[in-house]
Amino acid sequence: MDLLSYAIMNLMSKECKATTKIRAITRQKIVSDVEISGTTAYRKLKKLIDIGYVKNGHKAGREHTYFITTKGIEELEEARV
């Protein structure tokens, strides 16, 4: 895990409270708030999904959304210690 991945999870967890499929946020929101490129956000999100820290939410128009899982919240809390 790297700092950008933690920044994305922190955004989902604390700032946006994106913890369910309904409250999920778009990649565009992540790009603008974390100040990274769309490609970087895509790669980080894919990795976070693969390890189970993030899941796909409901689509917002044509865009996918993402939310942090309980496993992701636990990892974020452990990293803060």
C-alpha positions as CSV (number, residue, x, y, z in Angstrom):
1,M,0.0,0.0,0.0
2,D,1.2,3.5,-0.8
3,L,0.2,7.0,0.4
4,L,-2.1,7.6,-2.6
5,S,-4.1,4.5,-1.8
6,Y,-4.5,5.6,1.8
7,A,-5.5,9.1,0.6
8,I,-8.2,7.6,-1.6
9,M,-9.5,5.4,1.2
10,N,-9.4,8.3,3.6
11,L,-11.5,10.4,1.2
12,M,-14.0,7.7,0.9
13,S,-14.2,6.9,4.6
14,K,-13.9,10.3,6.5
15,E,-14.7,13.1,4.1
16,C,-17.4,11.6,1.8
17,K,-18.6,8.8,4.0
18,A,-18.7,6.5,0.9
19,T,-19.2,3.3,2.9
20,T,-22.2,1.8,1.0
21,K,-23.2,1.2,-2.6
22,I,-25.7,4.1,-2.4
23,R,-23.2,6.6,-0.9
24,A,-20.3,5.6,-3.3
25,I,-18.3,8.3,-5.0
26,T,-17.2,8.7,-8.6
27,R,-13.6,8.4,-9.9
28,Q,-13.9,12.1,-11.0
29,K,-14.6,13.1,-7.4
30,I,-11.4,11.2,-6.4
31,V,-9.4,12.8,-9.1
32,S,-10.4,16.3,-8.2
33,D,-10.1,15.9,-4.4
34,V,-6.9,13.8,-4.2
35,E,-5.4,15.8,-7.2
36,I,-4.3,12.8,-9.3
37,S,-4.8,11.9,-12.9
38,G,-7.7,9.7,-14.0
39,T,-5.3,7.0,-15.1
40,T,-3.6,6.9,-11.7
41,A,-7.0,6.9,-9.9
42,Y,-8.1,4.0,-12.1
43,R,-5.0,1.9,-11.3
44,K,-5.2,2.6,-7.6
45,L,-8.9,1.8,-7.5
46,K,-8.3,-1.5,-9.4
47,K,-5.7,-2.5,-6.9
48,L,-7.8,-1.6,-3.9
49,I,-10.7,-3.6,-5.4
50,D,-8.5,-6.6,-6.0
51,I,-7.4,-6.7,-2.4
52,G,-10.9,-6.1,-1.1
53,Y,-10.6,-2.6,0.4
54,V,-12.9,-1.0,-2.1
55,K,-15.9,-2.2,-4.0
56,N,-18.0,-0.9,-6.9
57,G,-21.1,1.0,-6.1
58,H,-24.2,1.8,-8.2
59,K,-23.5,3.7,-11.5
60,A,-23.9,7.5,-11.6
61,G,-25.1,8.0,-15.1
62,R,-22.3,6.5,-17.2
63,E,-19.7,6.6,-14.5
64,H,-18.8,3.9,-12.1
65,T,-18.8,4.7,-8.4
66,Y,-16.7,3.2,-5.5
67,F,-17.0,2.8,-1.8
68,I,-14.7,1.6,1.0
69,T,-15.4,-1.8,2.6
70,T,-15.2,-2.7,6.2
71,K,-11.9,-4.4,5.5
72,G,-10.6,-1.2,4.0
73,I,-11.8,0.9,7.0
74,E,-10.0,-1.5,9.3
75,E,-6.8,-1.2,7.3
76,L,-7.0,2.6,7.3
77,E,-7.5,2.6,11.1
78,E,-4.5,0.2,11.6
79,A,-2.3,2.5,9.4
80,R,-3.2,5.5,11.5
81,V,-1.8,3.9,14.7
